[in-house]
Amino acid sequence: MNLGLFFTVASQTGLSDGLTDSRGRGAVSSKRFGGIDVAEHSVANHWVVAAPFREWLLHLVNATGFRAEAIAVAGGVPTGVARGLVGSGHRSQRIRSIDARALLELNITKLKNLANHLADTGPTHKALMELGDWCPSVEELAALLGTSQEVAHGLISGHLLHCERVVLWHCTALAQAIMRMRRFFSPADAPAVA
């Protein structure tokens, strides 16, 4: 990974020392407009070049062995951003600066340290329940996550209160991927299983 390019682009895009617009002016404002904080709106809608963050995400994937979507979940970044950066389809040329900052806050040590800590399974259980008929079976979920059937059953049923974060990251990313696929098919259109 070319870190020189990464830091050059980061400084040119305003990620290193405050956000700027295309003319180099500060894009962060403290004004409020219609109940919306303009500073938050400006930060969320500021776009940066995606290439250095693609390299960074690939570096994290290769170093940790975690899927890109799971790393995105760990950083609070939409899984669609990860797919747009490293997926096999159309590659994003720009990403929101707020997502870029969240990816920059992640590093190998942080991910590996957090991965084995226990966390609340409630949000993951909720994500699985929102899948309805599309929720994987215990056996399928265990196989997809590479975990035991007891853990998979606990995530689906809600009886498991705490689990390793890496399992939750992957499970949440999986649930979001299934939700995305669900838009293309309805349960009535799904092929019958013999």
Backbone as a chain_set.jsonl record, in Angstrom:
{"seq": "MNLGLFFTVASQTGLSDGLTDSRGRGAVSSKRFGGIDVAEHSVANHWVVAAPFREWLLHLVNATGFRAEAIAVAGGVPTGVARGLVGSGHRSQRIRSIDARALLELNITKLKNLANHLADTGPTHKALMELGDWCPSVEELAALLGTSQEVAHGLISGHLLHCERVVLWHCTALAQAIMRMRRFFSPADAPAVA", "coords": {"N": [[0.848, -1.179, 0.0], [0.563, 2.195, -0.861], [1.405, 4.491, 1.193], [2.232, 7.111, 1.069], [0.846, 8.215, -1.116], [-1.699, 7.883, -0.065], [-1.689, 9.658, 2.205], [-1.2, 12.046, 0.9], [-3.48, 12.371, -0.717], [-5.371, 12.383, 1.327], [-4.695, 14.76, 2.656], [-5.172, 16.594, 0.61], [-7.864, 16.33, 0.252], [-8.92, 17.298, 2.537], [-9.118, 15.737, 4.786], [-7.1, 15.606, 6.591], [-6.734, 17.956, 8.014], [-9.103, 19.407, 8.828], [-12.166, 20.076, 7.166], [-12.553, 21.003, 3.747], [-13.938, 22.83, 0.99], [-14.309, 22.526, -2.637], [-12.881, 24.733, -3.425], [-11.009, 25.146, -1.514], [-11.925, 26.388, 0.742], [-13.176, 26.524, 4.096], [-15.503, 24.018, 4.917], [-17.052, 23.504, 7.038], [-19.575, 24.654, 9.037], [-21.125, 26.424, 11.671], [-23.724, 27.151, 11.689], [-27.293, 26.963, 12.0], [-29.978, 25.634, 10.178], [-33.279, 25.512, 9.564], [-33.614, 23.745, 11.725], [-31.64, 21.888, 11.282], [-28.322, 21.047, 11.783], [-25.94, 22.735, 10.12], [-23.225, 22.249, 10.023], [-22.968, 19.493, 10.547], [-24.39, 18.558, 8.348], [-22.81, 19.507, 6.211], [-20.405, 18.116, 6.644], [-21.249, 15.465, 6.368], [-21.979, 15.43, 3.706], [-19.744, 15.988, 2.24], [-17.512, 14.983, -0.186], [-14.911, 12.661, -0.957], [-11.965, 11.475, -2.679], [-11.978, 8.061, -3.52], [-9.955, 6.128, -3.867], [-7.575, 5.957, -2.054], [-8.812, 5.032, 0.252], [-9.931, 2.685, -0.543], [-7.606, 1.188, -0.867], [-6.754, 1.197, 1.794], [-8.867, -0.189, 3.087], [-8.655, -2.686, 1.797], [-6.147, -3.383, 2.727], [-6.709, -3.693, 5.478], [-8.517, -5.831, 5.319], [-6.884, -7.886, 4.259], [-4.964, -8.081, 6.28], [-6.389, -8.756, 8.601], [-8.175, -10.786, 7.937], [-10.871, -10.537, 7.998], [-14.084, -9.986, 6.474], [-14.726, -7.351, 4.112], [-17.193, -6.037, 4.427], [-17.829, -6.667, 7.073], [-15.818, -5.305, 8.409], [-16.581, -2.751, 7.76], [-19.004, -2.613, 9.199], [-17.921, -2.756, 11.762], [-16.682, -0.289, 11.9], [-18.802, 1.418, 11.777], [-19.64, 2.145, 9.284], [-21.623, 2.251, 6.346], [-22.428, -0.886, 4.819], [-22.654, -0.889, 2.096], [-20.824, 1.01, 1.257], [-18.402, -0.301, 1.668], [-18.725, -2.414, -0.153], [-18.819, -0.918, -2.494], [-16.238, 0.021, -2.549], [-14.484, -2.254, -2.59], [-15.817, -4.313, -3.83], [-16.934, -6.63, -6.428], [-18.406, -5.481, -8.409], [-19.442, -2.348, -9.766], [-17.06, 0.092, -9.03], [-16.704, 2.526, -6.542], [-15.882, 5.919, -7.074], [-15.753, 8.054, -5.436], [-16.243, 8.739, -1.953], [-18.227, 9.491, 0.966], [-16.958, 11.922, 3.204], [-17.34, 11.5, 5.92], [-17.583, 8.74, 6.096], [-15.086, 8.048, 5.165], [-13.456, 9.075, 7.194], [-14.272, 7.43, 9.312], [-13.345, 4.943, 8.406], [-10.622, 5.473, 8.443], [-10.164, 5.608, 11.16], [-10.04, 3.032, 11.929], [-7.788, 0.359, 12.537], [-5.398, -2.312, 12.21], [-4.596, -3.358, 14.726], [-6.562, -2.282, 16.448], [-8.917, -3.445, 15.375], [-8.358, -6.203, 15.716], [-8.096, -6.326, 18.498], [-10.647, -5.507, 19.389], [-12.233, -7.458, 18.234], [-12.467, -9.891, 19.686], [-13.701, -9.152, 22.007], [-16.59, -9.234, 24.074], [-19.939, -8.398, 23.158], [-23.179, -6.815, 23.171], [-25.839, -8.7, 21.874], [-28.273, -7.862, 20.993], [-28.892, -5.833, 18.862], [-28.026, -7.298, 16.615], [-29.6, -9.608, 16.711], [-32.086, -8.374, 16.297], [-31.708, -7.444, 13.668], [-31.578, -9.891, 12.339], [-34.161, -10.852, 12.843], [-35.68, -9.056, 11.407], [-35.408, -10.016, 8.887], [-37.295, -11.936, 8.501], [-38.924, -14.452, 6.727], [-36.683, -14.806, 5.257], [-34.581, -15.21, 6.905], [-31.675, -17.013, 7.732], [-31.421, -20.563, 8.45], [-30.568, -22.179, 11.558], [-28.456, -23.983, 11.094], [-27.505, -23.054, 8.597], [-26.756, -20.414, 9.231], [-24.758, -20.885, 11.153], [-22.852, -22.157, 9.536], [-22.308, -20.136, 7.643], [-21.23, -18.136, 9.26], [-19.157, -19.416, 10.42], [-19.226, -20.496, 12.978], [-20.394, -22.084, 16.025], [-23.389, -24.152, 16.174], [-24.832, -23.654, 18.435], [-24.23, -20.992, 19.085], [-25.239, -19.737, 16.78], [-27.96, -20.448, 17.009], [-28.56, -19.103, 19.385], [-28.22, -16.43, 18.55], [-30.255, -16.158, 16.654], [-32.579, -16.84, 18.112], [-32.462, -15.056, 20.208], [-31.694, -15.681, 22.726], [-29.024, -15.702, 23.372], [-27.077, -13.475, 25.0], [-24.661, -12.068, 24.896], [-21.853, -11.897, 22.715], [-18.883, -12.611, 20.763], [-17.493, -9.775, 19.2], [-16.57, -9.905, 16.531], [-18.048, -11.971, 15.394], [-20.575, -10.858, 15.558], [-20.226, -8.603, 13.908], [-19.835, -9.832, 11.4], [-22.261, -11.215, 11.184], [-24.171, -9.149, 11.195], [-23.419, -7.819, 8.853], [-23.991, -9.868, 7.038], [-26.789, -10.073, 7.402], [-27.548, -7.566, 6.413], [-26.768, -7.867, 3.746], [-28.505, -9.89, 2.938], [-30.925, -8.563, 3.259], [-30.633, -6.654, 1.263], [-30.695, -8.299, -0.995], [-33.251, -9.217, -0.739], [-34.86, -7.238, -1.697], [-34.928, -7.695, -4.414], [-36.267, -10.046, -4.767], [-39.286, -11.657, -3.857], [-40.69, -13.571, -1.122], [-42.545, -15.312, -2.321], [-41.558, -15.547, -4.89], [-39.229, -16.875, -4.557], [-37.144, -19.715, -5.218], [-38.448, -23.021, -4.915], [-37.528, -25.314, -2.389], [-36.472, -28.578, -2.535]], "CA": [[0.0, 0.0, 0.0], [1.338, 3.406, -0.974], [0.92, 5.418, 2.224], [2.505, 8.479, 0.626], [-0.326, 8.607, -1.907], [-2.829, 7.948, 0.857], [-1.645, 10.883, 2.996], [-1.311, 13.169, -0.016], [-4.892, 12.523, -1.056], [-6.085, 12.759, 2.552], [-4.484, 16.178, 2.933], [-5.806, 17.362, -0.455], [-9.313, 16.242, 0.379], [-9.357, 17.94, 3.763], [-9.281, 14.808, 5.894], [-6.02, 15.688, 7.559], [-6.704, 19.179, 8.827], [-10.348, 20.15, 8.695], [-12.782, 19.884, 5.866], [-12.571, 22.139, 2.843], [-14.71, 22.588, -0.217], [-13.485, 22.405, -3.835], [-12.049, 25.927, -3.579], [-10.095, 25.245, -0.398], [-12.53, 27.104, 1.854], [-13.726, 25.654, 5.128], [-16.865, 23.574, 4.618], [-17.763, 23.282, 8.283], [-20.23, 25.847, 9.522], [-21.851, 26.138, 12.903], [-25.069, 27.696, 11.554], [-28.418, 26.024, 11.966], [-30.939, 26.01, 9.155], [-34.453, 24.658, 9.627], [-33.446, 22.712, 12.729], [-30.557, 20.986, 10.905], [-27.0, 21.618, 11.997], [-25.281, 22.819, 8.825], [-21.9, 21.636, 10.135], [-23.127, 18.056, 10.356], [-24.828, 18.335, 6.978], [-21.672, 19.729, 5.337], [-19.458, 17.029, 6.829], [-21.817, 14.233, 5.826], [-22.131, 15.523, 2.262], [-18.462, 16.291, 1.627], [-17.05, 13.767, -0.853], [-13.463, 12.56, -1.134], [-11.514, 10.445, -3.619], [-12.106, 6.755, -2.87], [-8.811, 5.231, -4.082], [-6.758, 5.636, -0.881], [-9.614, 4.308, 1.239], [-10.016, 1.335, -1.104], [-6.338, 0.55, -0.5], [-6.749, 1.014, 3.252], [-9.8, -1.26, 3.412], [-8.043, -3.943, 1.341], [-5.064, -3.657, 3.676], [-7.339, -4.219, 6.695], [-9.073, -7.153, 4.988], [-5.772, -8.833, 4.126], [-4.247, -8.236, 7.55], [-7.225, -9.333, 9.649], [-8.936, -11.925, 7.455], [-12.295, -10.224, 8.1], [-14.687, -9.495, 5.232], [-14.792, -5.886, 4.032], [-18.467, -5.58, 4.979], [-17.744, -6.776, 8.531], [-14.964, -4.191, 8.846], [-17.434, -1.56, 7.661], [-19.906, -2.641, 10.358], [-17.099, -2.439, 12.938], [-16.389, 1.137, 11.899], [-20.021, 2.215, 11.669], [-19.747, 2.578, 7.892], [-22.581, 1.406, 5.626], [-21.79, -1.988, 4.093], [-22.633, -0.512, 0.687], [-19.566, 1.723, 1.007], [-17.365, -1.336, 1.542], [-18.936, -3.097, -1.442], [-18.435, 0.019, -3.539], [-14.782, 0.162, -2.57], [-13.725, -3.476, -2.905], [-16.676, -5.331, -4.432], [-16.635, -7.034, -7.798], [-19.217, -4.68, -9.334], [-19.001, -0.973, -10.016], [-16.239, 0.631, -7.943], [-16.944, 3.936, -6.235], [-14.773, 6.839, -7.31], [-15.75, 8.972, -4.301], [-17.044, 8.341, -0.791], [-18.475, 10.603, 1.887], [-15.832, 12.144, 4.109], [-17.651, 10.92, 7.225], [-17.24, 7.322, 5.986], [-13.626, 7.986, 5.036], [-12.899, 9.269, 8.538], [-14.55, 6.226, 10.108], [-12.415, 3.903, 7.957], [-9.284, 5.847, 8.912], [-10.068, 5.363, 12.595], [-9.794, 1.607, 12.126], [-6.471, -0.165, 12.196], [-5.302, -3.751, 12.451], [-4.558, -3.609, 16.172], [-7.874, -1.972, 17.013], [-9.865, -4.468, 14.936], [-8.05, -7.488, 16.353], [-8.387, -6.213, 19.928], [-12.093, -5.443, 19.583], [-12.89, -8.637, 17.655], [-12.735, -10.939, 20.67], [-14.473, -8.632, 23.134], [-18.014, -9.551, 24.036], [-20.827, -7.259, 22.951], [-24.612, -7.09, 23.22], [-26.342, -9.308, 20.643], [-29.604, -7.326, 20.686], [-29.046, -5.273, 17.513], [-27.842, -8.344, 15.607], [-30.828, -10.405, 16.759], [-33.127, -7.57, 15.656], [-31.44, -7.466, 12.223], [-31.971, -11.215, 11.844], [-35.619, -10.969, 12.899], [-36.238, -8.232, 10.331], [-35.33, -10.784, 7.642], [-38.506, -12.751, 8.391], [-38.751, -15.743, 6.061], [-35.364, -14.843, 4.63], [-33.572, -15.48, 7.935], [-31.073, -18.339, 7.56], [-31.65, -21.54, 9.511], [-29.46, -22.286, 12.514], [-27.346, -24.667, 10.427], [-26.969, -22.158, 7.566], [-26.092, -19.286, 9.876], [-23.514, -21.393, 11.751], [-21.9, -22.393, 8.451], [-21.932, -18.85, 7.049], [-20.417, -17.363, 10.211], [-18.029, -20.225, 10.903], [-19.369, -20.59, 14.425], [-21.158, -23.256, 16.446], [-24.836, -24.06, 16.032], [-25.356, -23.069, 19.671], [-24.13, -19.54, 18.947], [-26.197, -19.343, 15.742], [-29.299, -20.562, 17.582], [-28.702, -18.013, 20.35], [-28.387, -15.168, 17.824], [-31.577, -16.137, 16.017], [-33.644, -16.888, 19.121], [-32.332, -13.946, 21.136], [-31.308, -16.185, 24.05], [-27.617, -15.374, 23.597], [-27.056, -12.053, 25.336], [-23.369, -11.484, 24.528], [-21.098, -12.71, 21.765], [-17.696, -11.916, 20.264], [-17.858, -8.728, 18.242], [-16.287, -10.3, 15.149], [-19.206, -12.759, 14.957], [-21.676, -9.909, 15.389], [-19.938, -7.8, 12.714], [-20.106, -10.645, 10.215], [-23.685, -11.528, 11.154], [-24.871, -7.93, 10.801], [-23.12, -7.622, 7.431], [-24.76, -10.894, 6.335], [-28.202, -9.678, 7.447], [-27.726, -6.445, 5.488], [-26.667, -8.401, 2.389], [-29.757, -10.607, 2.661], [-31.954, -7.524, 3.099], [-30.419, -6.064, -0.056], [-31.183, -9.287, -1.962], [-34.695, -9.355, -0.537], [-35.521, -6.241, -2.545], [-35.028, -8.219, -5.764], [-37.14, -11.215, -4.771], [-40.236, -11.769, -2.749], [-40.724, -14.976, -0.724], [-43.337, -16.104, -3.272], [-40.746, -15.763, -6.082], [-38.045, -17.657, -4.235], [-37.272, -21.081, -5.712], [-38.856, -24.027, -3.928], [-36.458, -26.225, -1.967], [-37.018, -29.942, -2.496]], "C": [[0.882, 1.227, 0.0], [0.801, 4.436, 0.011], [1.177, 6.869, 1.859], [1.339, 9.028, -0.176], [-1.53, 8.794, -1.007], [-2.835, 9.279, 1.607], [-1.71, 12.128, 2.118], [-2.768, 13.432, -0.357], [-5.687, 12.952, 0.168], [-5.901, 14.238, 2.847], [-5.155, 17.044, 1.875], [-7.322, 17.368, -0.322], [-9.82, 16.826, 1.685], [-9.509, 17.003, 4.929], [-8.203, 14.965, 6.949], [-6.117, 16.902, 8.468], [-7.973, 20.011, 8.67], [-10.881, 20.036, 7.291], [-12.756, 21.165, 5.052], [-13.451, 21.8, 1.651], [-13.774, 22.557, -1.416], [-12.59, 23.617, -4.072], [-11.081, 26.128, -2.418], [-10.656, 25.993, 0.797], [-13.071, 26.107, 2.861], [-15.176, 25.303, 4.826], [-17.683, 23.379, 5.888], [-18.297, 24.613, 8.785], [-20.995, 25.487, 10.779], [-23.28, 26.658, 12.84], [-26.102, 26.585, 11.582], [-29.41, 26.548, 10.94], [-32.098, 25.03, 9.229], [-34.306, 23.516, 10.615], [-32.337, 21.72, 12.417], [-29.237, 21.7, 11.116], [-26.249, 21.568, 10.673], [-23.893, 22.184, 8.875], [-21.995, 20.137, 9.907], [-23.514, 17.747, 8.923], [-23.655, 18.487, 6.008], [-20.678, 18.585, 5.433], [-19.977, 15.757, 6.172], [-21.883, 14.255, 4.305], [-20.855, 15.926, 1.545], [-17.906, 14.988, 1.065], [-15.539, 13.815, -1.049], [-13.157, 11.437, -2.129], [-11.461, 9.095, -2.9], [-10.841, 5.911, -2.908], [-7.976, 4.95, -2.827], [-7.516, 4.832, 0.174], [-9.891, 2.887, 0.766], [-8.764, 0.555, -0.701], [-6.299, 0.258, 1.002], [-7.666, -0.138, 3.664], [-9.249, -2.61, 2.973], [-6.902, -4.358, 2.269], [-5.631, -4.267, 4.964], [-7.911, -5.616, 6.47], [-7.96, -8.19, 4.949], [-5.069, -9.102, 5.455], [-5.071, -8.941, 8.627], [-7.925, -10.611, 9.224], [-10.434, -11.713, 7.567], [-12.799, -9.768, 6.734], [-14.781, -7.966, 5.285], [-16.079, -5.348, 4.655], [-18.472, -5.643, 6.508], [-16.878, -5.656, 9.103], [-15.767, -2.892, 8.793], [-18.377, -1.484, 8.857], [-19.135, -2.242, 11.611], [-16.826, -0.945, 13.045], [-17.619, 2.026, 11.824], [-20.232, 2.785, 10.28], [-20.773, 1.692, 7.195], [-21.862, 0.318, 4.824], [-21.743, -1.704, 2.594], [-21.371, 0.252, 0.315], [-18.437, 0.711, 0.811], [-17.498, -2.072, 0.219], [-18.516, -2.205, -2.59], [-16.929, 0.203, -3.655], [-14.078, -1.09, -3.08], [-14.557, -4.571, -3.561], [-16.317, -5.606, -5.88], [-17.413, -6.227, -8.833], [-18.587, -3.318, -9.588], [-18.229, -0.45, -8.798], [-16.494, 2.118, -7.78], [-15.69, 4.752, -6.507], [-14.633, 7.839, -6.163], [-16.568, 8.348, -3.184], [-17.238, 9.555, 0.094], [-17.302, 10.725, 2.853], [-16.089, 11.53, 5.485], [-17.326, 9.42, 7.23], [-15.731, 7.136, 5.874], [-12.961, 8.139, 6.404], [-13.1, 8.03, 9.395], [-13.615, 5.077, 9.704], [-10.996, 4.198, 8.447], [-9.087, 5.574, 10.398], [-9.804, 3.89, 12.91], [-8.356, 1.271, 11.776], [-6.428, -1.632, 12.61], [-5.366, -4.066, 13.939], [-5.922, -3.385, 16.798], [-8.885, -3.049, 16.646], [-9.616, -5.798, 15.639], [-8.344, -7.457, 17.849], [-9.892, -6.223, 20.192], [-12.796, -6.735, 19.181], [-13.292, -9.665, 18.701], [-13.45, -10.447, 21.921], [-15.935, -9.009, 22.966], [-18.827, -8.276, 23.881], [-22.27, -7.746, 22.987], [-25.086, -7.623, 21.869], [-27.687, -8.735, 20.196], [-29.755, -6.759, 19.286], [-28.895, -6.329, 16.405], [-29.073, -9.249, 15.553], [-31.959, -9.666, 16.054], [-32.952, -7.587, 14.135], [-31.844, -8.806, 11.615], [-33.486, -11.371, 11.819], [-36.292, -10.159, 11.8], [-36.197, -8.952, 8.986], [-36.564, -11.652, 7.428], [-38.21, -14.114, 7.791], [-37.366, -15.906, 5.433], [-34.248, -15.113, 5.641], [-32.994, -16.88, 7.72], [-31.447, -19.267, 8.717], [-30.44, -21.539, 10.44], [-28.236, -22.89, 11.837], [-26.685, -23.761, 9.386], [-26.19, -21.009, 8.197], [-24.77, -19.723, 10.501], [-22.455, -21.596, 10.676], [-21.405, -21.074, 7.85], [-21.013, -18.038, 7.952], [-19.191, -18.119, 10.68], [-18.05, -20.356, 12.414], [-20.198, -21.829, 14.763], [-22.652, -23.038, 16.217], [-25.47, -23.465, 17.284], [-25.333, -21.546, 19.597], [-25.148, -19.045, 17.921], [-27.625, -19.393, 16.269], [-29.554, -19.422, 18.57], [-28.9, -16.666, 19.686], [-29.781, -15.06, 17.221], [-32.688, -16.05, 17.064], [-33.62, -15.697, 20.068], [-31.92, -14.379, 22.531], [-29.85, -15.895, 24.386], [-27.529, -13.866, 23.829], [-25.782, -11.349, 24.897], [-22.621, -12.451, 23.626], [-19.872, -11.911, 21.328], [-18.108, -10.937, 19.164], [-17.63, -9.16, 16.796], [-17.436, -11.128, 14.581], [-20.378, -11.829, 14.689], [-21.47, -9.033, 14.156], [-20.296, -8.579, 11.454], [-21.594, -10.958, 10.081], [-24.501, -10.313, 10.704], [-24.649, -7.647, 9.321], [-23.9, -8.62, 6.579], [-26.234, -10.513, 6.282], [-28.47, -8.523, 6.482], [-27.646, -6.904, 4.041], [-27.953, -9.138, 2.002], [-30.89, -9.611, 2.454], [-31.853, -6.884, 1.715], [-30.959, -6.999, -1.143], [-32.703, -9.412, -1.897], [-35.48, -8.368, -1.388], [-35.768, -6.781, -3.953], [-35.993, -9.384, -5.879], [-38.162, -11.073, -3.659], [-40.267, -13.238, -2.35], [-41.516, -15.846, -1.695], [-42.529, -16.426, -4.53], [-39.534, -16.639, -5.832], [-38.226, -19.086, -4.725], [-37.614, -22.039, -4.578], [-37.676, -24.953, -3.637], [-37.071, -27.611, -1.839], [-36.538, -30.692, -1.284]], "O": [[1.842, 1.306, 0.766], [-0.142, 5.166, -0.294], [0.439, 7.76, 2.28], [0.894, 10.155, 0.044], [-2.293, 9.747, -1.165], [-3.86, 9.96, 1.648], [-2.223, 13.16, 2.55], [-3.236, 14.569, -0.295], [-6.58, 13.792, 0.063], [-6.853, 14.908, 3.248], [-5.659, 18.12, 2.195], [-7.982, 18.319, -0.742], [-11.028, 16.849, 1.92], [-9.988, 17.42, 5.983], [-8.369, 14.508, 8.08], [-5.619, 16.867, 9.593], [-7.896, 21.21, 8.401], [-10.116, 19.914, 6.335], [-12.915, 22.264, 5.584], [-13.679, 20.63, 1.344], [-12.556, 22.56, -1.237], [-11.635, 23.534, -4.844], [-10.409, 27.157, -2.34], [-9.94, 26.215, 1.773], [-13.389, 24.971, 2.51], [-15.983, 26.179, 4.517], [-18.883, 23.117, 5.816], [-17.549, 25.578, 8.936], [-21.461, 24.356, 10.926], [-23.988, 26.612, 13.846], [-25.826, 25.435, 11.239], [-29.651, 27.751, 10.846], [-31.917, 23.838, 8.98], [-34.821, 22.424, 10.374], [-32.105, 20.798, 13.2], [-29.06, 22.835, 10.672], [-25.955, 20.487, 10.161], [-23.431, 21.637, 7.874], [-21.197, 19.568, 9.161], [-23.023, 16.78, 8.342], [-23.514, 17.689, 5.082], [-20.161, 18.128, 4.414], [-19.227, 15.052, 5.497], [-21.846, 13.198, 3.676], [-20.889, 16.184, 0.341], [-17.838, 13.989, 1.781], [-14.964, 14.879, -1.279], [-13.991, 10.567, -2.38], [-10.948, 9.008, -1.784], [-10.667, 5.048, -2.048], [-7.689, 3.784, -2.556], [-6.919, 4.04, 0.903], [-10.067, 1.984, 1.583], [-8.849, -0.588, -0.252], [-5.857, -0.813, 1.42], [-7.29, -0.968, 4.493], [-9.368, -3.587, 3.712], [-6.721, -5.541, 2.556], [-5.091, -5.247, 5.478], [-7.798, -6.484, 7.336], [-8.087, -9.26, 5.545], [-4.631, -10.222, 5.718], [-4.516, -9.644, 9.471], [-8.242, -11.446, 10.072], [-11.203, -12.624, 7.26], [-12.036, -9.228, 5.932], [-14.899, -7.372, 6.357], [-16.059, -4.32, 5.332], [-19.049, -4.777, 7.165], [-17.181, -5.121, 10.17], [-15.645, -2.041, 9.673], [-18.537, -0.423, 9.461], [-19.638, -1.476, 12.432], [-16.747, -0.398, 14.145], [-17.501, 3.251, 11.808], [-20.92, 3.792, 10.113], [-20.791, 0.484, 7.432], [-20.817, 0.568, 4.224], [-20.876, -2.228, 1.895], [-20.898, 0.155, -0.817], [-17.619, 0.85, -0.098], [-16.501, -2.327, -0.456], [-17.92, -2.677, -3.558], [-16.41, 0.503, -4.731], [-13.174, -0.998, -3.911], [-14.04, -5.657, -3.822], [-15.502, -4.905, -6.479], [-17.1, -6.29, -10.021], [-17.365, -3.169, -9.619], [-18.706, -0.546, -7.668], [-16.5, 2.873, -8.752], [-14.576, 4.322, -6.206], [-13.56, 8.398, -5.935], [-17.465, 7.541, -3.425], [-16.501, 10.536, -0.013], [-16.727, 9.717, 3.266], [-15.15, 11.087, 6.146], [-16.855, 8.888, 8.235], [-15.17, 6.186, 6.419], [-12.018, 7.417, 6.729], [-12.195, 7.624, 10.125], [-13.147, 4.327, 10.56], [-10.259, 3.286, 8.821], [-7.964, 5.336, 10.843], [-9.396, 3.546, 14.019], [-7.782, 1.828, 10.84], [-7.332, -2.12, 13.287], [-6.116, -4.948, 14.358], [-6.389, -4.205, 17.589], [-9.631, -3.518, 17.505], [-10.555, -6.444, 16.103], [-8.793, -8.457, 18.411], [-10.354, -6.882, 21.124], [-13.845, -7.066, 19.733], [-14.368, -10.253, 18.599], [-13.772, -11.243, 22.802], [-16.446, -9.091, 21.849], [-18.462, -7.219, 24.396], [-22.541, -8.939, 22.85], [-24.761, -7.047, 20.831], [-28.185, -9.091, 19.127], [-30.671, -7.165, 18.57], [-29.568, -6.252, 15.377], [-29.533, -9.612, 14.471], [-32.711, -10.272, 15.292], [-33.927, -7.729, 13.398], [-32.387, -8.855, 10.511], [-34.037, -11.953, 10.885], [-37.358, -10.536, 11.315], [-36.878, -8.543, 8.046], [-36.85, -12.06, 6.302], [-37.351, -14.845, 8.283], [-36.943, -17.019, 5.119], [-33.085, -15.232, 5.255], [-33.75, -17.835, 7.543], [-31.75, -18.812, 9.82], [-29.406, -20.952, 10.121], [-27.123, -22.385, 11.979], [-25.458, -23.701, 9.299], [-25.095, -20.672, 7.748], [-23.77, -19.014, 10.394], [-21.291, -21.248, 10.877], [-20.213, -20.922, 7.581], [-20.123, -17.335, 7.472], [-18.284, -17.533, 11.271], [-17.001, -20.33, 13.057], [-20.65, -22.538, 13.864], [-23.119, -21.907, 16.084], [-26.529, -22.841, 17.206], [-26.291, -20.884, 19.996], [-25.839, -18.053, 18.157], [-28.415, -18.486, 16.009], [-30.64, -18.843, 18.586], [-29.66, -15.837, 20.187], [-30.41, -14.003, 17.27], [-33.629, -15.27, 16.913], [-34.641, -15.361, 20.668], [-31.807, -13.545, 23.43], [-29.482, -15.847, 25.559], [-27.87, -13.077, 22.947], [-25.811, -10.165, 24.561], [-22.743, -13.669, 23.76], [-19.821, -10.693, 21.497], [-18.954, -11.237, 18.321], [-18.423, -8.811, 15.921], [-17.763, -10.997, 13.401], [-21.094, -11.996, 13.701], [-22.426, -8.748, 13.434], [-20.968, -8.066, 10.559], [-22.125, -10.963, 8.971], [-25.429, -10.454, 9.908], [-25.584, -7.277, 8.611], [-24.414, -8.263, 5.519], [-26.863, -10.619, 5.229], [-29.5, -8.503, 5.809], [-28.373, -6.391, 3.191], [-28.427, -9.021, 0.872], [-31.725, -9.796, 1.568], [-32.868, -6.608, 1.076], [-31.599, -6.551, -2.094], [-33.353, -9.686, -2.906], [-36.625, -8.628, -1.757], [-36.719, -6.365, -4.614], [-36.486, -9.679, -6.968], [-37.904, -10.431, -2.641], [-39.904, -14.089, -3.162], [-41.18, -17.017, -1.873], [-42.768, -17.448, -5.174], [-38.885, -17.095, -6.773], [-39.331, -19.625, -4.662], [-37.144, -21.896, -3.449], [-36.926, -25.324, -4.54], [-38.06, -27.802, -1.131], [-36.899, -31.853, -1.093]]}, "num_chains": 1, "name": "protein.A"}
